[in-house]
Amino acid sequence: MAAWLLLLAAALSDVAMALALKHADGWTRLWPSIVGLACANGAIVLLTLALRHLPVGTAFAVFTGIGAAGVAMAGIVLYGESAAPLRLALIAGIALCIAGLKWLT
């Protein structure tokens, strides 16, 4: 269970990285750039720790799925990006795939 929590923390750090880099404005803003790099490093460290106990294929698929779905949802909530029904259904599909991978492991 601890490995899955590490993996979740890694994925959330990945989401935070993407959001920080959105505000870094192409590396022209110092603090969002630093936060983005720190979150990226944190995500890598946490993912590495989770991989001690989880299969690499499953862990990386879950990591990237949570990251992709998390950033897509954050874009909808924070930046007014499209919340079209098909987009929401596809994000839900990612969530179902993540749950399936967790269930099979």
C-alpha positions in Angstrom: 0.0 0.0 0.0 2.9 2.4 0.8 4.2 2.0 -2.8 0.9 3.0 -4.2 0.8 6.1 -2.0 4.3 7.0 -3.2 3.1 6.5 -6.7 0.1 8.8 -6.1 2.4 11.4 -4.6 4.7 11.1 -7.6 1.8 11.6 -10.0 0.5 14.6 -8.1 4.0 16.1 -8.1 3.9 15.7 -11.9 0.6 17.5 -12.1 2.1 20.3 -9.9 5.1 20.5 -12.2 2.9 21.0 -15.3 0.9 23.7 -13.6 4.0 25.5 -12.4 5.6 25.3 -15.9 2.4 26.8 -17.3 3.2 29.9 -15.2 6.9 29.8 -16.0 6.2 31.5 -19.4 8.9 29.6 -21.3 11.4 29.8 -18.4 11.1 33.6 -18.3 9.6 33.7 -14.8 12.1 32.5 -12.1 9.9 31.2 -9.3 7.4 29.2 -11.3 10.4 27.7 -13.2 12.1 26.7 -9.9 8.9 25.2 -8.5 8.4 23.3 -11.8 11.9 21.8 -11.7 11.5 21.0 -7.9 8.2 19.2 -8.6 9.8 17.3 -11.5 12.6 16.1 -9.3 10.2 15.2 -6.6 8.1 13.2 -9.0 11.2 11.3 -10.2 12.4 10.5 -6.7 8.9 9.3 -5.6 8.4 7.3 -8.7 11.8 5.6 -8.2 10.9 4.7 -4.6 7.5 3.3 -5.7 9.2 1.2 -8.4 11.0 -0.8 -5.7 7.8 -2.6 -5.0 5.6 -2.2 -8.1 5.9 -3.6 -11.7 7.5 -0.9 -13.9 4.9 -1.1 -16.7 1.9 -0.8 -14.3 3.5 1.9 -12.2 4.5 4.0 -15.1 1.1 3.6 -16.8 -0.6 4.7 -13.6 1.8 7.6 -13.1 1.3 9.0 -16.5 -2.4 8.3 -16.4 -2.9 10.2 -13.2 -0.7 13.0 -14.5 -2.5 13.3 -17.8 -6.0 13.1 -16.2 -5.0 15.4 -13.4 -3.6 18.1 -15.7 -6.6 17.9 -18.0 -9.0 18.3 -15.0 -6.9 21.2 -13.6 -7.0 22.9 -17.0 -10.8 22.7 -17.0 -11.1 23.9 -13.4 -8.3 26.5 -13.3 -8.0 27.8 -16.9 -11.5 27.3 -18.3 -10.4 24.7 -20.9 -13.0 22.7 -22.7 -15.3 20.5 -20.5 -16.9 18.9 -23.6 -18.7 15.7 -22.7 -16.4 13.6 -24.9 -13.4 15.1 -23.3 -14.8 14.3 -19.8 -15.7 10.8 -20.9 -12.1 10.2 -22.2 -10.7 11.5 -18.9 -13.0 9.1 -17.1 -11.7 6.4 -19.3 -8.2 7.1 -18.2 -9.4 6.9 -14.5 -11.1 3.5 -15.2 -7.9 2.2 -16.8 -5.9 3.4 -13.8 -8.3 1.6 -11.4 -8.1 -1.5 -13.5 -4.3 -1.6 -13.4 -4.4 -1.1 -9.6 -7.0 -3.9 -9.3 -4.9 -6.3 -11.3 -1.7 -5.7 -9.3 
